[in-house]
């Protein structure tokens, strides 16, 4: 799902988002019956992304292109071969929408928290022929578990605050919240 590896991203997000981990045969989730093509009832965007809501969400917030989201997902090629899923691993993943394939960035912005949607992502919005990645149109079932609020950095990071402790070698630090351990 990663598309812009040259941008700064946490190691965990990169390891989680980059890996297309083959799912063991006994962990396969059956491919949807409509995996080969989107049904006539699918919503289709100007880019060619097709989607169908599988379960309405209970939230009201839509992610933005630079939002961080927590999702569960399964992905198949249009011949029904599952190539990745968070379901057998038993853990949702958290990732930034501006670091995934374009089809995910666009499709997840259509969703609200709690919603589950099936996306038919054209090749040019997926891996666009990149070697070692699934090819052609891809189909994903994605559940938007929630939007993850990221901490806002302090407004001025150009100099330490006046009440910072300056250490021998020039490192400045400030206790933001005192600990209560030994």
HELIX and SHEET records of a PDB file:
HELIX    1   1 UNK A   11  UNK A   18  1                                   8    
HELIX    2   2 UNK A   25  UNK A   27  5                                   3    
HELIX    3   3 UNK A   97  UNK A   99  5                                   3    
HELIX    4   4 UNK A  102  UNK A  109  1                                   8    
HELIX    5   5 UNK A  123  UNK A  125  5                                   3    
SHEET    1   A 6 UNK A  43  UNK A  44  0                                        
SHEET    2   A 6 UNK A  50  UNK A  55 -1                                        
SHEET    3   A 6 UNK A 116  UNK A 121 -1                                        
SHEET    4   A 6 UNK A 138  UNK A 148 -1                                        
SHEET    5   A 6 UNK A  68  UNK A  77 -1                                        
SHEET    6   A 6 UNK A  82  UNK A  85 -1                                        
SHEET    1   B 6 UNK A  43  UNK A  44  0                                        
SHEET    2   B 6 UNK A  50  UNK A  55 -1                                        
SHEET    3   B 6 UNK A 116  UNK A 121 -1                                        
SHEET    4   B 6 UNK A 138  UNK A 148 -1                                        
SHEET    5   B 6 UNK A  68  UNK A  77 -1                                        
SHEET    6   B 6 UNK A  93  UNK A  96 -1                                        
SHEET    1   C 2 UNK A 165  UNK A 166  0                                        
SHEET    2   C 2 UNK A 172  UNK A 173 -1                                        
END                                                                             
